[in-house]
Amino acid sequence: MSTVLSTSAVEPRRSILSIRAIYDLLREEKEYTQLMKKRMEVGDANALYIHGLKTYHNGSPDKAIDLYYQAADLGSMKAHGALAYIFCSGEVVAKDEEKGFQHLQIAAMGGLDHVRHRLGNAEMKRGNALRAMKHWMISARAGWDKSLAEVKEGYKEGLVTKDEFAAVLRAHKESNDELRSPERDRAAAMRPKTPTY
């Protein structure tokens, strides 16, 4: 004789687990909020930036911009990158490419390689192809594939020498090899293929 569990006997337990999980998440959220508040009060640039991200995605972009400015004033390069996006896109505030460009420059000089790629794009848009190539070469050396593609196009057009292109290729490979691990390879294989923008 086989025993069959009814779904009604299983459902209440599932609901109780969900309620417990929600309670735990709410408690963790409250603890997280308290911790972030403390960190922001002492002038933690990273806490201000993270809270700005959360505020932005929760539908308060004006408050987020204020938090980004505070974080940027305290030295957060990520906040400069976020401000660059906001000013260049014109989604939240009136489009101001000059302000966006300034924030791109600061963030790129601060070591954000993905922002360095965007700075290359901005330089190309302004007609500064050689400056754009320099930015893309720096970003490609750090492992950015999109920048490597731009450098490859620059090589085909004669903006990048053969030696420069070879050096960028070697540095790009070394950078990606440093980041490679079996765990990351498995995770990448499981990740669904989505378009990149």
N, C-alpha and C positions, 0 to 999 in steps of 0.2 A: 504494500500500500504506500503510495507516494504522498508526500505532504506538499500541498500547494499553498503558498502564501498569498493572501489576498492583497490587493493594492491598497486597500483601506488600512490594513495593519502596518504597511510600510510608510505611507504618506505622513502620518503624524510625526514619526521619528525624523523624517527628512525635513519637515517643517521646523521641528525643534532645533535641529542642527543649523538650519538657515538662520533662525532667530539668534542662536548663540553666536554664529559667525558674524551676523550684523552687529550684535552687541559688542563683540570684540573689536570689530572695525571701528565702530563709533568711539569706543574707549581709546583705541590707538589714535584715532583722528584727534580726539580731545588732547591727548598727551602730546601728539605731534604739534598741534596748534600752540600749546603752552610753551613747548620747547622753542619753536620758531619765534614766538613773541619775545622770549627771553633773549634769544640770539640777536634779534633785530634791535632790541633796546640797547644792547652793548655795541651796536654798529658792525655787525657781521655782514659783510657785503654779499656773501654767498646766500645767507638766509634771506636777505632782502630780495635778491634776484629770484630765488626759488619761490618765495611768497608772491613776487610779481608775476611769475609764470602761472601760478595757481589762480591768482586774482584775474589775470587776463583770460584764462580759459573758463573761468566761472562767470564771465560776462561783465567785468568791470575794467575795461581797458584804460580808462583815464587814471584810475587808482594804480593800475599796473605800471603805467608810464612814470608816475611819481616814484614808485618803488624802484623801477629800473634806473631812474636818474640818481636816486640816493645810493644805490649799489654801485653805479658807475663812478660817482664822486668818491666812493671808498675804494675804487680800483678794480671792480669786477669787469673783466673783459667780456664775459658772457652777456652782461647787461648792455654793454656797448653794442654787441652783436644784435641783441633784441631791439634796441633803439634804432639801429641801422635798418633792420627789417621793417619796423613800423613806419619810419620816415620814407623809405624807398618805395614801399608798397602803396602807401596812401589809404590803407584799409581803415585805420582808426582815426588818424589825423590827416590834415591836408598834406598831399604829397610834397615833400621837400627833399629833393635829391641831394642838395648841397649838405644839409644836416646829416642825411643818411650816409653820404660819402665820408664825412668827417668821422662818424662813429665806426664805419667800416675800417678806415685807416687805423684808428686807435685799437680796435679789436684785433686786427691783423698783426699790428706791431706787438700786441700783447701775447701772440702765439696761437691764436685760433686759426687753424689751417683751413677749415671749411669757410671761414669768413675771408681768408686770404683768396680763396677761389672766387668768391663773390666780388671781392675788390678787383680781381683781374677782369671779371665780367664788366664791372662799372668802368674800368679804365678803357676797355675795348669800346664800350658804348660811347665814351668821350672822344674816341679816335686816337688813343694812345696805345697803339698795338705793341710797341716794344715794352712799355711799362706793364701792360697786361701779361705779356709773356714772362716777364720777371716774376710777377706774382704767381702765375700758374706753375712756373718751374719750382718755386719754393713750396707750393702746396703739393705738387706732384711728388717732390722728394719726401714729403711727409706721408705719402701713401694714398693721396686722393686720385681716384681713377678718372674722374671728370677732368681734372686739371691735366692729367697725363694725356688725355685725348686732345685737349686744346694745344698742348705743347707739340704733340704729334702733327697737328694741323699746321702749327707755326713752323715746324721743321719742313713740311712739304712746301710751304709758301716762302721759305728762305729767311724767316725771321729768327730762327734758332739754328745754330751751327751743328754740324754732325757731332762734334765733341761734347757740346752742351747737352744735346739730346741723349747721347750715350750715357753721360754722367747722371742725367735725370732718370733714365731707365734703370740704371744700377741702384740708385738711391731709393727709387720707388719699390723695386723688388725687395731690397734689404728691409725697408720699413714694413712691408707687408709680411715678410718672412718672420720678423720679430713678433708680430701680432698673431701669427698662425699657431694654432694648437689643435689637437684632435677634438677637444670639446667644442671649439668654435666651428670647426669643419662640420661636425655632426649637427650643430644648431643651424648652420647655414643651409645644410642639405634639407632639414625639416621645414625651414621657413618657406612659406608660400611665395611664389614669384609675383611681385607686385611692380607696377610701373614706378620708375623714379622720375622726379621732376627737377 
